[in-house]
Amino acid sequence: MRGIRPLACLFLLLATRASADPRADVLSAAARCNALADSRAWLECYYGAAQPQRAFLGLAPAPPAQTGLVPSAPAIASAPVTASVAPAARPALPPEAYEDYRSRQRMASYSFDGDHFFTVTLQDGSVWRQTRDDFVKARWNAPADSYTAAVTRGSVGGHVLQVSDKHNYHVIRVR
């Protein structure tokens, strides 16, 4: 009976460690993303770093453009760390790596429907409508060109309109 207890404890420790591996891998990889100077590249790397947890949960894999940015552990570990030297600037990702990313631009117009959901036209001519499942209501009352906005891909395949009023809204493209 004495021999079973240590084996049971060892088994529990190994089982607990195995279930924590994806999280530990994600945290380790995310920390290595800090070596990237470009903010957009860092964010894409950060998303790519979550790949072990996505695989563990059975989710769709992160795009290669994201996972390819995660520096390997030996490359970072062997690099000397010097506080007085700023990290080298990395080249920006090509536009295709950002898929639906739209740079920040001014609004050309906006309007609200009877339920106070908005439709926005941006300077590039794209038109975006707020989704009905978004619970954040815009409270814009200034001229449209006083607001800036950017559209990014959302976490569930939709899009997010990031507006200079410090709010994010779920939107779909109308045209």
N, C-alpha and C positions, 0 to 999 in steps of 0.2 A: 504494500500500500504506500510506503514511503517513496518508492521509485515512481509511482504514478503522478504524484503531486508535482514534482519538478518538471516532468514531461508535459503535464497539462499546462503549467505556467509558461514553459518554453513555447508550446504550441500557440497559446493565446498571444504571447508577445510577437511571434512570427506572423500570426494572422493579422494583428493590429498593424504591424509595420507594413505588411503587404497592401492593406487597404489605404494607407497613408502615402504610399509611393507616388501616385499621380499628383497629389497636391504638393508634395515636396519637390517633385520634378518641375512643376509649374512655377513654384516660387524661386527655385534655383535659376531656371531659364529666364524668368522675368527680371531677376536681378542682373543677369548678363546683358539684358537689353539697355541698361543704363549707360553702356559704353557708346551708344549711338547718340550723336550730337543733334541730328535733325529730328525735330519733334514729331513729324509725320512718320518717319521711319521708326522712331521709338514706339509710337502707338501701334503700328502694324506689327512690329516685333513682339510687343506685349500681347497682342491678340494671338500671334503665332505661338507664343510661349505656353498658351493654355491648351495646346494640342493634346498632351497626355491626359488631361482631365476630360477633354471632349471624347477621346477614344474610350476612356474608362466608362463614360456615361452612354456610349453608343451613339453620340451625335455625329453629324456630318463633319468630315475633316476640315480644318482650316485651309484656306487657299495656299498653294505653294509660295505665292508672293509674300505671305506672312510668315510661314514656317521657315522659309529660306533666310529670313533676316535674323533669326535667333543665333547668336554667336555660339560656337562650340565651347564647352567647358575648358578644355586644355588651352585653347588660344587665349582666353581671358586670364586663366590662372597663371600662365607663364609671363604675361605682360607685366613689367614693373609699374607700380603705381607711384606717381609723383604728383604731389599736391600743387606744385607751381606750374604745371603744364596743362593747358586746357586740352580736352579731347579733340582730335582732328575732325574737321568737318567732313561728314559723309555726303556723297552726292545724293541729290533728291531722287526719289523713286520716279520711274517713268509714269506718265499720266495713266496708262492702262492698268497700273498696279492699284490705282485708287478706284477703279470701276466708276461708280456714280458720284465721285466727289466733285462738288462744284465749289469753286473758290468764292470767298466772301464777296458779295456784291450788293448793290442797293436794290431796294424794292422799287418797281415801277408803279405798281398799284396794288391795292387790296380791297376786298369787300367782304361783308358778312351776310350769311343767310338768316332766315327767321330763327334758327336755333343757335345763332351766334357762332357757327363754324365758318372759318374764313377760306377764301380763295385768294392766292397771292400770285402776281406776275412779277418775275424778277427781270433785271436789266437784260439778261441774255435771251429773254422772250419765253423762257420756260414758265409754265403755269402749274401751280401746286395747290391741291385742296386738302384741308385738314380732314383726317379720318373721323368717322362717327364714334369710334371707340376711344378717342383721346379725351381725357377729362380736363385737360388744361385749356382754359378759355383765354384767348388773346384779349388784351385791354388796350389796343392801339387806338390813339386818337390824334396823333400827329400826322403830318403829310407822309405819304409812302416813302419818299426819297430820304426821309430822315432816319429810316431803319435800314440796317444791313442784315443780310442773311446768307447762310450757306446750307446746302443740302448734302447730307451724308447718308450712307447706307446704315439702316438700323440693325438691331441685333436679331430680328426675326425675319429678315428679308424685306422689310418695308424701308421707308426713308424717314429721316428726321430733319426738320427745318430748324436750324439754330439761328435765333434772331438776336439782334443787339439789345433787346429788352431783357436779356438774361434768361430766356425761357426756351425750351425745346418743345417742338410740336411734331406729332406724327402726321405725315402727309403722304398723298399719292400724287403721281404726276398726271395731269390732265392733258397737257400737250407741251 
